[in-house]
Every structure is written in C-alpha cells, then in structure tokens.
Amino acid sequence: MGDFSPSVREGGKIMLTQKAIEEFQEIYLQTYGKELSFAEAAEQALRLLRFCKFALGYPVYNINEDGKDE
C-alpha cells in the first residue's frame, strides 16, 4: 500500500484522490457491470465514505451543496 492516501482534506472538505476514484470506478464496474463517469464515481465514493464514517461512529456533519462540512 505504501504512501497511498485515498483522501485529503482541503478547505474543510474531504477530497478523494484521482487514483481512489479511478479504483472505485473499476471496483464498481467489476461488481455491478456498469461503468460510471468520473463525476458519478466521485459522488458515489464520497457517499460511501460518509456512510462508513457514520457506521464506525465518527462524527458526520451536514454537508453543504458545495461539499463543505457545516
């Protein structure tokens, strides 16, 4: 795995790396047989990340339309 980081925080919001989103696209294609655009994959991956944080008990804040935590 090395120094791979799936996300970085920028200006109060979580941003997934391009590599993480591309890997999500590949996993989604293999699992569901449907190809996602980069934008669709980024949105779905971020939703999954927020769900996992919630399920693991991390604080989840309301997210504005611009993607920033409130």
C-alpha positions in Angstrom: 0.0 0.0 0.0 2.9 2.4 0.7 2.0 6.1 1.0 -1.4 5.8 -0.8 -3.9 8.1 0.8 -7.5 7.8 -0.6 -8.5 11.3 0.6 -7.1 14.7 1.5 -8.8 17.5 3.4 -8.9 20.8 1.6 -10.6 23.9 3.0 -12.8 21.9 5.3 -14.0 19.3 2.9 -12.9 15.8 2.1 -11.5 15.3 -1.4 -10.8 11.9 -2.8 -7.7 11.4 -4.9 -8.0 10.8 -8.6 -6.4 7.3 -8.1 -9.0 6.5 -5.4 -11.9 7.5 -7.7 -10.5 5.5 -10.6 -10.1 2.5 -8.4 -13.7 2.9 -7.2 -14.8 3.1 -10.9 -13.0 -0.2 -11.6 -14.5 -2.0 -8.5 -18.0 -0.7 -9.3 -17.6 -2.0 -12.9 -16.4 -5.4 -11.8 -19.2 -5.7 -9.1 -22.2 -4.2 -10.9 -21.2 -4.4 -14.6 -22.0 -0.7 -15.0 -19.5 2.0 -16.0 -19.6 5.2 -14.0 -18.4 8.6 -15.3 -15.6 10.2 -13.2 -18.1 12.6 -11.6 -20.6 9.8 -10.8 -17.9 7.7 -9.3 -16.6 10.6 -7.2 -20.1 11.3 -5.8 -20.8 7.7 -5.1 -17.4 7.1 -3.5 -17.8 10.2 -1.2 -21.3 9.0 -0.2 -19.8 5.6 0.7 -17.0 7.2 2.7 -19.5 9.3 4.7 -21.7 6.2 5.3 -18.6 4.2 6.5 -17.7 7.1 8.8 -21.2 7.1 10.2 -21.3 3.3 10.7 -18.0 3.4 12.5 -19.2 6.1 14.8 -17.2 9.1 13.5 -18.9 12.4 13.7 -20.8 13.2 10.5 -21.7 16.8 9.8 -24.2 18.1 7.4 -22.7 18.7 4.0 -23.5 21.8 2.0 -24.1 21.6 -1.7 -20.5 22.8 -2.2 -19.3 19.8 -0.3 -18.2 21.6 2.9 -19.0 20.3 6.3 -21.3 22.6 8.3 
